[in-house]
């Protein structure tokens, strides 16, 4: 133990010591308070970081779940679109099938109506013919001398030759607009009956088929066959006119003019000559 002596006396010395002790305590308390404050600040920073990390994790997890949901929705929408397209396709097929069925039924019904009408008309014509035949027979019986045999002879129709039949069938095909078939038909006719009186006609119609199909080079060659092989036939002037028109279509106006002038010179009084003159006036 020691005693502090002071010039201020024992009482004042005590107060001095107490003051020093209080000052020391205050300093220590401020340091502790600063330390605690630093710890609190550090703790708050750690909590903030943890909360931030937690938000990031939750956000990432939420985004992952949303992505999965969106992908699932996209698959559902895609599948729905496919189903809808299939339904539309099936609906279209059904409508087409229904329309075809309706048309078939209508066509069959129309054909039946036409056949019925034709049959009824045929029956009327047969009845009329029978009535007229009966009248003719009655008239003939009146004109036949007594005791003469009451026989009537019906003139036999001349049978159509295969040659004429093939030509007529092929020409009917041309009139119906089936030009490719007509070309083959006329070529077949010329192969089977090259010396026929209808050969030049058949060759001419081949050229007409090519003209209608706008195959002008083939038409020119076909008309040339008419002019070359059948120079005395009745189709030559017309073949020359048509050949001139075919040359005009392929922009060979020189050949076209020469042929038209040739027609005028060779057949001056023909209808083809008049046509040639009119065509020459329009050509430039």
DOGU-332159 format. One record per residue: x, y, z of N, C-alpha, C, O in turn. Coordinates in steps of 0.1 Angstrom, whole numbers, plus 2048, in hexadecimal, padded with zeros to 3 digits. Layout:
N
XYZXYZXYZXYZ/...
This chain:
284
8087F480080080080080980C80081480D806/8048167F980B8237F980182E7FB7F682C7F8/8078397FF7FE8458028028507F980E8547F7/7F88557F37FA8617EA7F986D7F27EF8717F8/8048747F18048817F880288C7EE80888B7E3/7FB8957F27F98A07E97F98AD7F07F68AE7FC/7FC8B77E97FC8C47EF7EE8C97F17EC8D37F8/7E58C27EC7D78C67EE7D18C07FA7C68C47FE/7D78B78007D28B080C7CC8A38087CA8A07FD/7C889B8137C388E8117B688E8097B4886800/7AD89780C7A08978057A189A7F779B8937EE/7A88A37F47AA8A77E67B189C7DE7AE89A7D3/7BA8957E57C288A7DE7B887F7DB7B98797D0/7AE87D7E37A48727E179C8757D479A86D7CC/7978827D478F8867C97988857BC7928827B1/7A48877BC7AD8877B17AE8787AB7AD87679F/7AF86F7B57B08617B17A385C7AB7A38557A2/7988607B278B85C7AD78986279F78385B796/78D86E79C78C87478F79486C78478F869779/7A08687897A886077F7A185377C7A184E771/79B84D78779584078578984177C786838773/78184B77D77584E77577985076677384B75D/78485876578985B75778D84F75078A84C744/79484675879983975278D83074E78D82A744/78383075777782875477082D74876B825740/76F83A74676883F73B76F83B72E769838724/77C83C72F78483972278282A71F780827713/782822729780813727772811721770809718/76881772775A81672275881A71475181370C/75E82571075D82A7027638206F875E81E6ED/76F81A6FC7758106F376D8046F276B7FE6E7/7667FF6FD75E7F46FC7517F76F374D7EF6EB/74C8036F57418066ED7448076DE73D8026D6/75080C6DB75580C6CD7567FE6C77537FC6BC/75C7F66D075E7E86CC7517E16C974F7DA6BF/7477E36D273A7DD6D07337E36C472C7DB6BC/7357EF6C272F7F56B67357F06A972E7ED69F/7427EE6A97497E769D7447D969B7417D5690/7427D26A673C7C46A572E7C469F72B7BC697/7267CE6A47197CE69F7187D16907117CB688/7217DB68C7227DF67E7267D36757217D066B/7307CB67A7357BF67372A7B56727287AE668/7237B367D7187A967D70D7AD6737087A566C/70A7BA6737007BF66A7047BC65B6FC7B9653/7117BF6597167BC64B7157AE6477117AA63C/7187A565171779664E70879264C70578A643/6FF7986546F17956526ED79A6446E579363D/6F17A66406ED7AB6336F27A26286EB79F61E/6FF79D62970479461F6FD78761E6FA782614/6F978262A6F277562B6E47776246DF76F61D/6DE7836276D17856216D27876126C978260B/6DD78E60E6DF78F5FF6E17825F96DB77F5EE/6E97795FF6EB76C5F96DE7645F96DC75D5EF/6D67656046CA75E6046C07635F96B975B5F3/6C07705F76B87755EC6BC7705DE6B476D5D6/6CA7705DD6CF76B5D06CB75C5CE6C77595C3/6CD7545D86CA7465D76BB7445D46B773C5CC/6B374C5DC6A474B5DA6A074F5CC6987495C5/6A775A5C76A475F5BA6A87555AF6A17535A5/6B474F5B16B97455A76AF7395A76AC73459D/6AB7355B36A27295B469472D5AD68E7255A6/6907395B068373D5AA68473E59B67B73A594/68F74359669174458869273658168C734577/69972D58869971F58368B719582688713579/68371B58D67671658D66D71C58266671657B/66F72A58066773157666B72C56866372A55F/67872956667D72455967771755667371454B/67770E56067170155E66270255B65D6FA552/65B70B56264D70D55F64B71255164270E54A/65371C54D65272153F65571653564D71652B/65F70E53766270352D6566FA52D6526F5522/6506F75386456EE5386396F45316326ED529/63770153362C70852C62F70851D625707515/63B70A51963F70A50B63C6FD5046366FC4F9/63F6F250B63C6E550662D6E25056296DD4FB/6266E750F6176E550E6116ED5036096E84FB/6166FA5016117024F66156FC4E860C6FB4DF/6216F64E76256F04DB61D6E44D86186E24CD/61A6DC4E26126D04E06046D44DD5FD6CD4D4/5FF6DF4E35F16E34E05F06E84D15E66E54CA/5FB6EF4CD5FB6F44BF5FB6E84B55F46E84AB/6036DD4B96036D14B05F56CB4AF5F06C74A5/5EF6CA4BB5E16C44BC5D86CC4B45CF6C74AC/5D86D94B55CF6E24AE5D16E149F5C86E1497/5DE6E049A5E16DE48C5DB6D14875D66D147C/5DD6C648F5D86B948B5C86BA48A5C26B4481/5C26C14935B46C24935AF6CA4875A66C6480/5B76D54845B36DD4785B56D446B5AD6D5462/5C06CC46A5C26C445F5B76BA45D5B26B7452/5B36B44685A96AA46859C6B04645946AA45C/5996BC46958D6C446558D6C74565836C544F/5996CB45159A6CE4435976C143A5906C2430/59D6B643F59B6AA43758C6A64385876A142E/5866A74435786A444456F6AC43B5666A7435/5736B943B56B6C243256D6BE4235636BE41C/5796BC41F57C6B74115746AB40E56E6A9404/5756A141856E69441655F69641555869040C/55A69F41D54B6A241D5476A841053D6A540A/5506B240B54D6B83FE54D6AF3F35456AF3EA/5586A63F355969C3E854D6933E854768F3DE/54968E3F453D6863F653168C3F05286873E9/52F6993F45246A13F05236A23E15196A13DA/52F6A53DB5306A73CC52D6993C55266993BB/53268E3CB5306813C552167E3C551B6793BB/51B6813D150C67E3D25056873C84FB6823C1/5086943C750169D3BE5036993B04FA6993A8/5106953AD51369039F50B68439B505683391/50B67A3A550366E3A24F56713A14EE66B398/4F067A3A94E167D3A84DE68439B4D4682395/4E868D3974E669438A4E668B37F4DE68C375/4F068137F4F16783744E466F3734DF66C369/4DF66B37F4D366337F4C766B3794BF666372/4C767837D4BC6803784BD6823694B3681361/4C96843644CC6853554C867834E4C2678344/4CC66D3544C966034E4B965D34E4B4658344/4B36613594A466035949E66834F494664348/4A267534E49D67E34449F67933649667932D/4AB6743334AF66E3264A66623234A2660318/4A465932D49C64D32B48E65132848864B31F/48965B32F47B65F32D47A66531F470662318/48466D31B48367330D48466830347E6682F8/48D65E30548E6532FC48164B2FB47D6472F0/47B64930646E6423064636492FD45C6442F6/4636572FF45A65F2F745D65E2E845465C2E0/46A65E2E546E65D2D746A6502D146664F2C5/46C6452D94696382D445A6362D24556312C8/45263C2DB44463C2DA43F6432CD43763F2C6/44664F2CB4426572BF44664F2B243E64F2A8/4526492B34566412A744D6352A4449632299/44862E2AF43F6232AD4326282A742C62129F/42D6342AC4216392A742263D29841963A290/42E64329443064628643163A27E42C639273/43863028343A62327C42C61C27942A61726F/42461D28441761728240F61E27740861826F/41062B27740963326C40E62F25E40762E255/41B62E25E42262B25141D61D24C41A61B240/41D61325541960625240A60624D4075FF243/40260E2543F460E2503F26152423EA61023A/3FB61F23F3FA6252323FF61B2273F961B21C/40A61422A40F60A2214055FF21E4045FB212/3FE5FB2283F45F12253E95F621C3E45EE214/3E660221D3DC6082143E16092053D96071FC/3EE60B2043F360D1F73F75FF1F03F95FF1E4/3F85F51F83FC5E81F23F15E21EA3E65E11EF/3F35DE1DD3E95D71D53E35CB1DC3EB5C41E3/3D75C71DA3D15BB1DF3D95AF1DB3DC5AE1CF/3DB5A61E43E259A1E13F159B1E23F95911E1/3F65A81E24055AA1E340A5A71F14035AA1FA/4165A31F241B5A01FF41E5AD2064245B6201/4195AE21241B5BA21A4285BA2214295B722D/4335BC21A4405BC21F4475CA21D4455CF212/44E5CE2264555DB2254645D82274685CF22F/46B5DE21F47A5DC2204805E922647E5F4222/4885E623048F5F123749D5F22314A55E9232/4A15FE22C4AE5FF2264B95FE2314B860323C/4C35F622E4CD5F42374D75FF2374DB60522D/4DB6042434E560E2444F36092404F65FE244/4FA61123950760E23651060E242511618249/51760324551F60225152B60C25153060E246/52E61225C53961B25D54661325D548609265/54F61725555C61025456561326056361E266/56D60A26457660D27057F61926E582620277/58261C26158A62825D58263426158863D268/57663525C56E64125F56A64226E56A64D274/56863727456563728257063C28B56E644294/57D63828858863D28F58A64C28D58E653297/58865028158A65E27E57F66728658367128C/57366228556866A28C56A66A29B5686742A2/56F65F2A157165E2AF57C6682B357B66F2BD/5876682AB5936712AE58F67F2AC5936882B4/5876822A25836902A057A6952AB57A6A12AF/57168C2B05696902BC5726922C856F69B2D0/57C68B2C958668E2D458C69C2D358E6A32DD/58F6A02C75946AD2C458A6B82C858D6C22CF/57E6B62C45736C02C75716C12D656C6CB2DB/5736B62DD5716B62EC57D6BD2F357D6BF2FF/5876C12EB5936C82F259D6BF2F75A66C42FE/59D6B22F45A76A92F95B26A82EE5B269E2E7/5BA6B22ED5C36B42E25CE6A92E15D26A42D7/5D46A62ED5DF69C2ED5D968F2E85E06882E1/5CD68B2ED5C867E2E95C467F2DA5C66752D3/5C068A2D55BC68B2C75C868A2BE5C86832B4/5D46902C35E068E2BB5E46802B95E767B2AE/5E36782C45E766A2C45DD6622BB5E16592B4/5D06662BC5C665F2B45C86622A55C765829D/5CB66E2A15CD6712935DA66A28E5DA666282/5E466A2965F06632925EE6542905F364E286/5E664E2995E26402985DA63E28B5DC634284/5D16472885C964627C5D264626F5D163E266/5DC65026F5E56512635EE6442625F1640257/5F163E26D5F963226D5F16262675F661E260/5E462626B5DC61A2665D661D2585D5613251/5D36292555CD62C2485D46372415CF64223F/5E163523D5E96402375E36442295E5650225/5DC63B2225D663F2155C86432165C164420B/5C36462225B564A2235B265821D5BB66021D/5A665A2185A26672135A167121F5A167D21C/5A166C22B5A16752375AF67823D5B067E247/5B96722365C767423B5CB68223C5D1686247/5C868A2325CC6982335C56A023E5CA6A8244/5B869C2405B16A224A5B769F2585B86A7261/5BA69225A5C068E2665CD6952695CF69A274/5D669725F5E269E2615E06AD2645E76B226C/5D66B225E5D26C02605CE6C226F5D26CC275/5C66B92745C16BB2815CC6B928C5CB6BE297/5D66B12885E26B02915E86BE2935EB6C229E/5E96C52875EF6D32885E66DC2905EB6E4298/5D96DA28F5D06E32975D16E02A65D06E92AE/5D36D32A95D56D02B85E16D72BD5E16DD2C8/5EC6D62B55F96DD2BA5F76EC2BB5FD6F32C4/5EF6F22B25ED7002B25E67042BF5E970E2C5/5DB6FC2C25D46FF2CE5DC6FE2DB5DB7052E5/5E66F42DA5EF6F22E65FA6FC2E66036FB2EE/5FB7052DC60570F2DA6137092D861D70F2DB/6136FD2D26206F72CE6216FA2BF61F6F12B6/6257062BC62470B2AE62E7052A562B703299/63A7012AA6446FB2A163F6ED29C6406EA290/6386E52A56336D92A16276DB2986256D228F/61F6E529A6146E82916196EB2836136E6279/6246F328262A6F627562E6E926D62B6E8262/6346E02746386D426E62C6CB26A62C6C525F/6226CB2726166C326F60F6C926360A6C125A/60E6D62626086DC2566106DA24960B6D823E/61D6D924B6266D72406246C923A6256C622E/6216BF24361E6B223F6116B12366106AA22C/6076BA23A5FB6BB2315FF6C02245FA6BB219/6076CB22360A6D12166136C820E6116C7202/61C6C02146256B820D61F6AB2086216A71FD/6186A421261369720E60669720760368D1FF/5FE6A12095F16A22025EF6AF1FB5E66B71FE/5F76B11F05F76BE1E95EA6C11E25E66CC1E0/5E26B61DF5D56B81D85C96B71E25BE6B81DD/5CC6B61EE5C16B51F85BB6C21FB5C06CD1F8/5AE6C22005A76CE2025AC6D620F5A76E1211/5B56D02165BA6D62235C66DF2205CB6E522A/5CC6DE2145D96E52125D86F42145E06FA21B/5CE6FB20E5CD70A2105CC70E21F5D3717223/5C47062255C270A2345CE70723C5D270E245/5D56FC2385E16F823F5EC70323D5F3706246/5EC7092315F671422F5F37202375FC72723C/5E67232385E272F2405E672C24F5EB735255/5E27212545E571E2625F471D2655F972126F/5FC71825B60A71825C61072625D619729264/60A72F25460F73D25560C74426261474B268/6007402685FD74627660674028060A74728A/60A73327F61472D288621734287628737292/62673727B63373F27963274C28063B751286/62675327F62476028562575F29462A76829A/62075429A6217532A862F7512AD6327552B9/63874B2A564674A2AA64E7552A565B7542A5/6487602A164F76D29D65676C29065F77428D/65376228865976127A64F767270648760269/64F77427064577B26864877A25963F77B250/65577925665977724765276B24164C76B237/65476024864E75324363F75424363974F23A/63A75A24D62B75C24D62676424161C76023B/62C76F23E62877723262976F22562177021D/63476822463776021762C75621562775420A/62874F22061E74521F61074B21B609745213/60D75622260075D21F6007622105F576020A/60A76720B60B76B1FD60A75F1F46047601E9/6107541F860F7481F06017431EF5FC73F1E4/5F97441FA5EB7401FA5E37481F15DB7431E9/5E57551F15DE75F1E85E175C1DA5D875D1D1/5EE7591D75F27571C95EC7491C45E87481B8/5ED73F1CC5EA7311C85DB72F1C85D57271C0/5D47351D25C57331D35BE7411D45B97441DE/5BF7481C95BA7561C95AB7581CC5A77621D2/5A374E1C85957501CA58F7481D65837461D8/5987431DF59473B1EA5917441F65967501F7/58A73E20058874520D59674721459875121B/59F73D2125AC73F2195B374B2135BB75121B/5B274E2075B875A2015B37662085BB77020A/5A676720A5A07732115A677421F5A977F224/5A77692265AD7692335BB76E2335BF77523B/5C37692295D176C2285D277B2255DB78222B/5CA78121D5CA79021A5C77982275CE7A222A/5BD79322E5BA79B23A5C579A2455C87A324C/5CB78E2455D678C24F5E279524B5E979A254/5E579623E5F179E23A5EF7AC23E5F97B3241/5E37B123D5E07BF2415E37C224F5E67CD253/5E17B82585E37BA2665F27B826A5F67BD275/5FA7B22626087B02656107BC26260E7C3258/6197BF26B6227CB26A6307C62686397CF266/
